[in-house]
Amino acid sequence: MEKMTLGRRIAVLRKKCGMTQEDLDDGTGTDRTILSGMHPYYEPEELVGKTLVAIVNIPPRAMMGMESHGMLLSAVCTVDGKEELHLLMLDDAIKAGSMLVFKGTRYQYL
């Protein structure tokens, strides 16, 4: 099972080719950098401070000359023939690095 944690976006930088660099507070005391292609769907600045769900137990991946240390979870749907992407966001009152619960079982991932 993939390890997921909650992270609060603290900074975002737009990279070339539609990529963005998200720096997340994942509750470990060290910021986690994730690179994504979500820029066509969101202006990076609008998500600063939001609580997102990230997969964190995948190997780092080199992208755009940097390493990405995770993957943000999102849902994709088609509305009126146009693809929409929605990042999974949770209540901002939830602390970064919090435990997630699946089917009554608790998993702590960090």
N, C-alpha and C positions, 0 to 999 in steps of 0.2 A: 504494500500500500504506500502511496506517495505521502510524504510528510508535508503537512500544510501548517502554516502559521499565519497569524495576523500581523500585518505591518502597516505603519502609518507613514504615508509619503511625506518626506520632509523637504525634498528638492527634486527638481526635474530639469533636465537640459535637453534641448532638441538637437538631434544629431542629423547628419545628412541622410538622404535616401528615405526619409519618412520615419527613421528610427528615433526613439527617445531613450534617455537614460534616466531611470527612476532610482533615487536613493531612498531606501526604506529604513525606518526604525523598526527592527524586528524584536526588540526587547532584549537583545543579547549585549547591548552596550557598544556594538560595532555596527555601523550602517551597512546595509546589504545593497549592492548595486545590481539592478536588473535592467536589461535592455529589451525593448519591445517595439513592435510595429503598430502601436495603438494610435499614433498621431493622426491618421486620417479620420478618426472617430472622436477624439478629444483634444482640446487645447491643453497642453501639459499643465499650465498654471492653474486650471480649474480644479485639479485633483490634489493639490498640495493640502496636506492635513487630513485627507480622507483615509479611512481604514480599509485596506484591501486584503484579499486572500492570495497568498503566494505558495507555490510548491518550492520547497527549499532543499530537498535531498537528491537533486539531480546534479550531475557533474557540471562544473563551470563550462561555459561555451564561449569561445572567442568569436566576437562579432564587432565589426567596425573598429578593429584595433584595440578592443577592450574585452574584459571577461564579464559575462553575465552570470550571476549567481542565483538563478531561480527563474520562475515563470509565474506571471500573474494569471489568475483564473478569470475567464470571461465567458459570456454567452453570446452566440451569434444567431440572428434571425433575419428573415427577409420581410420587409414591409413595403408594399406597393412596388415590388420588383427591385428594391434597393436593399443591399446588405447592411445590417446594423450590428455593431459590436457594443456590448454592455459589460464593463468590468464589474466583477462581484464586489460590492461594497457593503460594509457592515456598520452598525451603530458606532459613531465616533467616541462614545463613552467607553467602549471596550478597549482595554489596555493592549498595547502592542506586545506581541509574543504570547498572547493568551492561549489557553487550552481550547481545542475544538472538540465537539462531541458528535459522534456518528452512531446512530442506532443504539443509543443508550450506553455506548462504550466510550470512555475518555481516553484521548490520545494527547500526550504532551510531546511536542516535536522539537523543542529546543533544549 
